Structure formats: structure tokens, C-alpha cells
Amino acid sequence: MRALAFSTLLATFAAPALAEQIRGTDFETGYWTGAAYTEDATGKFLYCDVSVSYTNGETLWLGLYRNDTLAVL
């Protein structure tokens, strides 16, 4: 499971030019931020994510992908 989450995250950050933020999906509430993204080539939904940073420097990142894969990092 960790390998899947890591490979999903790696694929997301290794090719950031392949995803485009969906206009109007970015948000901030309290300490949380997030947005949804499409695949540039097809325009199909790719993933959405939310994250929160803590005072100790740690960041919790959650991503939900179109195949219902949930990544928690």
C-alpha cells in the first residue's frame, strides 16, 4: 500500500506539466488548502488534493485519483 501511495505521488510530482488545475476548485478553509486537476491531454479529471501544514513543519497531504485510489502522505 505504501508503495502504491509513493508511486502515485511520484507520478503526480514527476510530471506536473501533465496536470492543469480546474478553474474554481482551489480553496482555503482554516489551515487546509486544496484543488482539483485535469489531465492536459484529455481534459479528464485526474485527481484532487487537500493538505494542511502543522506547526512542527509536518504536512499532511491527501489525494483522491480518478480510479478511486486514495493517497495519504
CORJONOR-V506597 format. One record per helix or strand of 2 or more residues. SS is the DSSP state (hx for helix, st for strand). FROM is the first residue (numbers start at 0). TO is the last residue. If there is no record, write none. Layout:
BEGIN
[[SS FROM TO] [SS FROM TO]]
END
This chain:
BEGIN
[[hx 1 13] [hx 15 17] [st 18 20] [st 26 28] [st 31 38] [st 44 52] [st 58 64] [st 69 71]]
END
